[in-house]
Amino acid sequence: MVKVAVLGYGTVGSGVVQVIEDNCEVVSKKSGTEVRVKYILDLRDFPGDPYEKLVVHDFNTILEDPEVNVVCETMGGVGAAYNFSKQCLLAGKSVCTSNKELVAKHGPELLQIAKEHDCSYLFEASVGGGIPIIRPIMDALAAEKLESILGILNGTTNYILTKMEKEGADFDTVLKEAQMLGYAERNPEADVEGHDACRKISILASLMLGKTVDSEKVYTEGITKITSDDFEFAKKAGYTIKILGVSKAQGSGAALVYVSPFFIKKSHPLAMVNDVFNGIFVTGNMVGDTMYYGKGAGKLPTASAVVADVIDAARHVGKNVPCYWDAEEADLADIKEASFRYFVRVKADSLEQIKGIAPGGKVVDAQVSSQAGYITPVLSEKVFAEVQEKLGDGILGRIRVYDAK
């Protein structure tokens, strides 16, 4: 029998308990042994909860119990979650987590500790919620030289952008609605400024490269500057707007990793990923394009991914499930050296100026009062910065254009 402890009895933690207990027969069958929850760690009591007798308040109760083989860390953050995870791994207990912040910051260290102590550190739920993506990259695509990963990695921002497109609403209005529905936090900065997507693409890029991509060194741009007018121009030009996390191998051997809003063609598969759903596009040198789609967050989808890791850990008690992610830092290309086409929204009387500064582009007429749109030819970030400077206050906004290969 494999006995499990769950650290944190919030949304995901309670979901993990529910999945293990409600699906006990299938979880145990696929694990090859009976799997049951023995402890739930939380500071609170839960009178009336069906599992209230499993709640403990002292982490050492879990750490010192030799019957506990697998620990599910669903606390969040990088304080206690890091310390508890590390101590469990040092004690030879496998840890399964949904904590992308912790994985992005301490993943290589915790993976190494797990390897040295014949246990596993598993984090399928840290990216994409219930979407299988970590295991496909590590196992199903193991024979591939991955060329790129491109994804809609945050359900909150995708919901906001979808509503702005469909209803013509402004950012602030849709954000308030998302907060009322529970899709956005009271402080939405991690989502709308792109930090959440940054952590996720950093994890995926690290797996793609086999080396550590430091999320703090990844160029990150959020969606707070996107307006309903931008969507009018996008629609006219045959595009939609999505915020994408990108990891792309460069010919130099470095990788370009960043998060940014993009104009993306309506015909691209990711353009059809709407509302709170996520979509991840992975390209290998042999298999070509593969796509993974589903709910990127939520209690039960995320919990399901955590429990899938519990099953993997249960199959390998006393052994390490390998993960090819070294602590050595990956060589990252500077986004200033990258080149894109750019959609530029300008004051109507500045249209001729930008056509002269960046000739060879395409005018977009969306019949928006006193504004004009222009999609530039391919320019480097450095050159485009010069274009922006020359336009001065004539420029109202700019969004990169994603051109599929």
Secondary structure as the mmCIF struct_conf table of DSSP 4:
data_model
#
loop_
_struct_conf.conf_type_id
_struct_conf.id
_struct_conf.beg_label_comp_id
_struct_conf.beg_label_asym_id
_struct_conf.beg_label_seq_id
_struct_conf.end_label_comp_id
_struct_conf.end_label_asym_id
_struct_conf.end_label_seq_id
STRN STRN1 VAL A 2 LEU A 7
BEND BEND1 GLY A 10 GLY A 10
HELX_RH_AL_P HELX_RH_AL_P1 THR A 11 ASP A 22
TURN_TY1_P TURN_TY1_P1 ASN A 23 ASN A 23
HELX_RH_AL_P HELX_RH_AL_P2 CYS A 24 SER A 31
TURN_TY1_P TURN_TY1_P2 GLY A 32 GLY A 32
BEND BEND2 THR A 33 THR A 33
STRN STRN2 VAL A 35 LEU A 41
BEND BEND3 LEU A 43 ARG A 44
TURN_TY1_P TURN_TY1_P3 PRO A 47 GLY A 48
TURN_TY1_P TURN_TY1_P4 PRO A 50 TYR A 51
HELX_RH_3T_P HELX_RH_3T_P1 GLU A 52 LEU A 54
STRN STRN3 VAL A 55 VAL A 56
BEND BEND4 HIS A 57 HIS A 57
HELX_RH_AL_P HELX_RH_AL_P3 PHE A 59 LEU A 63
TURN_TY1_P TURN_TY1_P5 GLU A 64 GLU A 64
TURN_TY1_P TURN_TY1_P6 PRO A 66 GLU A 67
STRN STRN4 VAL A 68 GLU A 73
BEND BEND5 GLY A 77 GLY A 79
HELX_RH_AL_P HELX_RH_AL_P4 ALA A 80 LEU A 90
TURN_TY1_P TURN_TY1_P7 ALA A 91 GLY A 92
STRN STRN5 SER A 94 THR A 97
HELX_RH_AL_P HELX_RH_AL_P5 LYS A 100 GLU A 116
TURN_TY1_P TURN_TY1_P8 HIS A 117 ASP A 118
STRN STRN6 TYR A 121 LEU A 122
HELX_RH_3T_P HELX_RH_3T_P2 GLU A 124 SER A 126
BEND BEND6 VAL A 127 GLY A 128
TURN_TY1_P TURN_TY1_P9 GLY A 129 GLY A 130
BEND BEND7 ILE A 131 ILE A 131
HELX_RH_AL_P HELX_RH_AL_P6 ILE A 134 ARG A 135
HELX_RH_PI_P HELX_RH_PI_P1 PRO A 136 ALA A 140
TURN_TY1_P TURN_TY1_P10 LEU A 141 ALA A 143
STRN STRN7 LEU A 146 ILE A 152
HELX_RH_AL_P HELX_RH_AL_P7 GLY A 155 GLU A 167
HELX_RH_AL_P HELX_RH_AL_P8 PHE A 171 MET A 180
TURN_TY1_P TURN_TY1_P11 LEU A 181 GLY A 182
BEND BEND8 TYR A 183 ALA A 184
BEND BEND9 ARG A 186 ASN A 187
HELX_RH_AL_P HELX_RH_AL_P9 GLU A 189 VAL A 192
TURN_TY1_P TURN_TY1_P12 GLU A 193 GLU A 193
BEND BEND10 GLY A 194 GLY A 194
HELX_RH_AL_P HELX_RH_AL_P10 HIS A 195 LEU A 209
TURN_TY1_P TURN_TY1_P13 GLY A 210 GLY A 210
BEND BEND11 LYS A 211 LYS A 211
STRN STRN8 THR A 212 THR A 212
HELX_RH_3T_P HELX_RH_3T_P3 SER A 215 LYS A 217
BEND BEND12 VAL A 218 VAL A 218
STRN STRN9 TYR A 219 THR A 220
BEND BEND13 ILE A 223 ILE A 223
TURN_TY1_P TURN_TY1_P14 THR A 224 LYS A 225
HELX_RH_AL_P HELX_RH_AL_P11 SER A 228 ALA A 237
TURN_TY1_P TURN_TY1_P15 GLY A 238 GLY A 238
STRN STRN10 TYR A 239 ALA A 249
TURN_TY1_P TURN_TY1_P16 GLY A 251 SER A 252
BEND BEND14 GLY A 253 GLY A 253
STRN STRN11 ALA A 255 LYS A 265
TURN_TY1_P TURN_TY1_P17 LYS A 266 SER A 267
BEND BEND15 HIS A 268 HIS A 268
HELX_RH_3T_P HELX_RH_3T_P4 PRO A 269 MET A 272
TURN_TY1_P TURN_TY1_P18 ASP A 275 VAL A 276
STRN STRN12 PHE A 277 GLY A 284
TURN_TY1_P TURN_TY1_P19 ASN A 285 VAL A 287
STRN STRN13 GLY A 288 LYS A 295
BEND BEND16 ALA A 297 ALA A 297
HELX_RH_AL_P HELX_RH_AL_P12 LYS A 299 ARG A 315
TURN_TY1_P TURN_TY1_P20 HIS A 316 GLY A 318
BEND BEND17 LYS A 319 LYS A 319
BEND BEND18 ALA A 327 GLU A 328
STRN STRN14 GLU A 329 GLU A 329
HELX_LH_PP_P HELX_LH_PP_P1 ALA A 330 ALA A 330
STRN STRN15 LEU A 332 LEU A 332
HELX_RH_3T_P HELX_RH_3T_P5 ILE A 335 GLU A 337
STRN STRN16 SER A 339 LYS A 347
HELX_RH_3T_P HELX_RH_3T_P6 ALA A 348 SER A 350
HELX_RH_AL_P HELX_RH_AL_P13 LEU A 351 ILE A 357
BEND BEND19 ALA A 358 ALA A 358
TURN_TY1_P TURN_TY1_P21 PRO A 359 GLY A 360
STRN STRN17 LYS A 362 VAL A 364
TURN_TY1_P TURN_TY1_P22 SER A 369 SER A 370
STRN STRN18 GLN A 371 ILE A 375
BEND BEND20 VAL A 378 VAL A 378
STRN STRN19 LEU A 379 SER A 380
HELX_RH_AL_P HELX_RH_AL_P14 GLU A 381 LEU A 391
HELX_RH_3T_P HELX_RH_3T_P7 GLY A 392 GLY A 394
STRN STRN20 ILE A 395 TYR A 402
#
